[in-house]
Amino acid sequence: MRGPVMKIEDIAVRYGDCWSIRSATITLEPGVIHAILGENGAGKSTLLKAAAGFAPRVAGTVRIEDGAAAIGMVHQHFMLVSAFTALENLVLGSEPTGSFGRLDLAKARREAEALMEKTGLRVNLDARTSDLAVGERQRLEILRVLYRGARAILLDEPTAVLSPLEAEELYTTLGALAEGGATIAVVTHRMDEVIRFAGHVTIMRRGRTVLSRPIAADERDHPKRLEDELTRAIMGGEPPPEASPPALAEDAEIAFSIEDLVLVDATGKRVLDGLNLAVKKGEIVGIAGIEGNGQRELVRAVAGLEPGVAGSIVLGGARLPAVRTTEDLRKRRRAIAVVHEDRHADGLMLDASVGDNLVLGELGQIDGPSAEAALIKHRIDRFGVNPPDAARRAGELSGGNQQKVVVGRALDRIEASPERALVVLGQPTRGVDVGAAATIHGAIVTAAEKGLAVLVVSADLGELRRLSHRILVLHRGRIVTELPPTSSDDVIGRAMLGMEDA
Ligand SMILES: Nc1ncnc2c1ncn2[C@@H]1O[C@H](COP(=O)(O)OP(=O)(O)OP(=O)(O)O)[C@@H](O)[C@H]1O
């Protein structure tokens, strides 16, 4: 089953008065993984949408060799119905029917099982989609596209939500699909993936394709050379210096600790299972773990959003009371800033303006409209939100720029709070380009320098290594290992799998 050749020539795409793509040319061929890289807002998502036929194109041509070939797109934000089971979502819109046109779920299940077997992509078909971890939801999205018989698959930052091992598995699957003749394009910010798995790379910068070339097998032997070339093309200049954690005082006292945290979910599973950890003032502690081992619940519990949690959360020597009222929540927020991993569920109001989102939750704490406007402008500038337009609807920002809004708001707010004590960040640079990631890392280091305790949960081991004083590994709801930031991927990876000898 060969996929189509897709020739996109000199296209331009405009939303209202905003040019998403000024001039892009790209040819997608079957048989290779074609990676698309570029800064946040460069136009990568729009390019995929134009290829799939649903972007407001105002110039150029899109030619697809075999017009009948189904093109499947896996979006940055999942398009699943959360109240449905995984199986229902899988077949939604192309349901097999039995006699009298009734939905034949047994048949759908057989087909789904066969597809999972063939691709190695596994999900629990009976789980409610809202209960699936982010990684599982994404596998479900890919299965959905394949279920519809797509021969060209366009994926928008598929690995942003995956752990390194899951990402590796995904590329194995994509590699096998490409080998089988499928046409595959992947938008990503992760350079290591491009170097290891892509057969062709295209770079976009400010609405234009600025580089498009094959990657030869022997180039992978000199990864640094290739990485430097691609980074320079992405940034249009030299890359920013990397962050490192600030010096930690020998006698720094413990600012924050968690003792025997337990949380049981609706199915009776202990998603947090006696979790213990402590973070000192000015210390940055990284949490590594395979998606779905309690990361999300840990962050939510610290934020006060898990009423059923047992155990203690201790801040500055005092046990935090349970959050029962909005005043309790406000009090907690004066001391703790939290960024949740799923920015749409927990952090961002897509229909509100960028400005409103940047001061969300600070109602009544800012002294009048002009102070508010100044604060919004400061946050837009500090974190490089692009376009720098406070009145724009947040839903119109590119994914990475939405992330800058959520993280920038949290970090900037807590720094200014007199009661500041702790920052907890779930996947802070997910979907963010190299330049913006450097800004966010800089702000995290600044928070630690100001004496805050910092907990960073990330699927990006490189990020954890660069930023953290220590790395804790979370497995099945508890911390199983503590590792120095110098540990290799392999050592951290084994601990993430719960292997004893790690
Ligand atoms: N529906 C829309 N309405 C208005 N502007 C839009 C819309 N979609 C995208 N844009 C704008 O088009 C530009 C390109 O966006 P796009 O999402 O393609 O970027 P991207 O390269 O995928 O970025 P990221 O890496 O952050 O996901 C951005 O400036 C964005 O704000």
Ligand as a Chemical Component Dictionary entry (heavy atoms), coordinates in Angstrom:
data_LIG
# 
_chem_comp.id                   LIG 
_chem_comp.type                 NON-POLYMER 
_chem_comp.pdbx_formal_charge   0 
_chem_comp.three_letter_code    LIG 
# 
loop_
_chem_comp_atom.comp_id 
_chem_comp_atom.atom_id 
_chem_comp_atom.alt_atom_id 
_chem_comp_atom.type_symbol 
_chem_comp_atom.charge 
_chem_comp_atom.model_Cartn_x 
_chem_comp_atom.model_Cartn_y 
_chem_comp_atom.model_Cartn_z 
_chem_comp_atom.pdbx_ordinal 
LIG N1  N1  N 0 -6.837 29.922 13.368 1  
LIG C1  C1  C 0 -5.922 30.903 13.373 2  
LIG N2  N2  N 0 -6.293 32.198 13.428 3  
LIG C2  C2  C 0 -5.380 33.186 13.435 4  
LIG N3  N3  N 0 -4.039 32.997 13.388 5  
LIG C3  C3  C 0 -3.604 31.731 13.339 6  
LIG C4  C4  C 0 -4.507 30.622 13.331 7  
LIG N4  N4  N 0 -3.770 29.489 13.272 8  
LIG C5  C5  C 0 -2.470 29.875 13.261 9  
LIG N5  N5  N 0 -2.369 31.226 13.290 10 
LIG C6  C6  C 0 -1.101 32.000 13.285 11 
LIG O1  O1  O 0 -0.283 31.524 12.249 12 
LIG C7  C7  C 0 1.091  31.486 12.657 13 
LIG C8  C8  C 0 1.650  30.088 12.439 14 
LIG O2  O2  O 0 1.013  29.183 13.332 15 
LIG P1  P1  P 0 1.325  27.637 13.378 16 
LIG O3  O3  O 0 0.423  27.034 14.400 17 
LIG O4  O4  O 0 1.329  27.074 12.015 18 
LIG O5  O5  O 0 2.829  27.640 13.949 19 
LIG P2  P2  P 0 3.786  26.448 14.353 20 
LIG O6  O6  O 0 5.040  26.620 13.591 21 
LIG O7  O7  O 0 3.072  25.156 14.225 22 
LIG O8  O8  O 0 4.075  26.776 15.876 23 
LIG P3  P3  P 0 4.260  25.843 17.198 24 
LIG O9  O9  O 0 5.618  25.260 17.124 25 
LIG O10 O10 O 0 4.200  26.848 18.310 26 
LIG O11 O11 O 0 3.130  24.864 17.223 27 
LIG C9  C9  C 0 1.120  31.945 14.103 28 
LIG O12 O12 O 0 1.500  33.286 14.129 29 
LIG C10 C10 C 0 -0.302 31.783 14.567 30 
LIG O13 O13 O 0 -0.609 32.727 15.574 31 
# 
loop_
_chem_comp_bond.comp_id 
_chem_comp_bond.atom_id_1 
_chem_comp_bond.atom_id_2 
_chem_comp_bond.value_order 
_chem_comp_bond.pdbx_ordinal 
LIG N1  C1  SING 1  
LIG C1  N2  SING 2  
LIG C1  C4  DOUB 3  
LIG N2  C2  DOUB 4  
LIG C2  N3  SING 5  
LIG N3  C3  DOUB 6  
LIG C3  C4  SING 7  
LIG C3  N5  SING 8  
LIG C4  N4  SING 9  
LIG N4  C5  DOUB 10 
LIG C5  N5  SING 11 
LIG N5  C6  SING 12 
LIG C6  O1  SING 13 
LIG C6  C10 SING 14 
LIG O1  C7  SING 15 
LIG C7  C8  SING 16 
LIG C7  C9  SING 17 
LIG C8  O2  SING 18 
LIG O2  P1  SING 19 
LIG P1  O3  DOUB 20 
LIG P1  O4  SING 21 
LIG P1  O5  SING 22 
LIG O5  P2  SING 23 
LIG P2  O6  DOUB 24 
LIG P2  O7  SING 25 
LIG P2  O8  SING 26 
LIG O8  P3  SING 27 
LIG P3  O9  DOUB 28 
LIG P3  O10 SING 29 
LIG P3  O11 SING 30 
LIG C9  O12 SING 31 
LIG C9  C10 SING 32 
LIG C10 O13 SING 33 
# 
